[in-house]
Amino acid sequence: MKRLVEFPMEDGSTILVEVDEPGMGGGTLRSGRPGEMIERASVTYEEAVSKIQPAAVSIVTRIRQMPLPPNEISVELGISLSAEAGAFIASASTQAHLKLTLTWVATPPAHTVSQSLPPSNSGAFSQVQK
């Protein structure tokens, strides 16, 4: 059952998040639109989201420690929000939602200057003798 949870923000504003959780939790309820109840989360939105930050940092740190680390790392975590638990990595049946994209940029092999210059014309330069 989908319901609305109001997360307070650190700046004093609020954000409404639609969550898919059975039943109402222990948060304070207030009425929203007619026939709709809104539950107030017990933590701020920033506190809730900060719970998943260690997972993202850990992934990026481990990837950077690879013998040949990628030039670019993209981490996509599916998160769920809960009035009681805050944020957590969302699951799709028994699998957590995580998308990791690693990109290596190929660099051309290093050449010496003489290898990259066009061949010289033997008659183009002459020595000046004094």
Secondary structure as GFF3:
##gff-version 3
##sequence-region A 1 130
A	DSSP	beta_strand	2	8	.	.	.	ID=ss1
A	DSSP	beta_strand	14	20	.	.	.	ID=ss2
A	DSSP	beta_strand	28	31	.	.	.	ID=ss3
A	DSSP	beta_strand	37	40	.	.	.	ID=ss4
A	DSSP	alpha_helix	45	50	.	.	.	ID=ss5
A	DSSP	alpha_helix	53	64	.	.	.	ID=ss6
A	DSSP	beta_strand	72	77	.	.	.	ID=ss7
A	DSSP	beta_strand	79	82	.	.	.	ID=ss8
A	DSSP	beta_strand	86	89	.	.	.	ID=ss9
A	DSSP	beta_strand	91	92	.	.	.	ID=ss10
A	DSSP	beta_strand	95	96	.	.	.	ID=ss11
A	DSSP	beta_strand	98	103	.	.	.	ID=ss12
A	DSSP	alpha_helix	113	116	.	.	.	ID=ss13
###
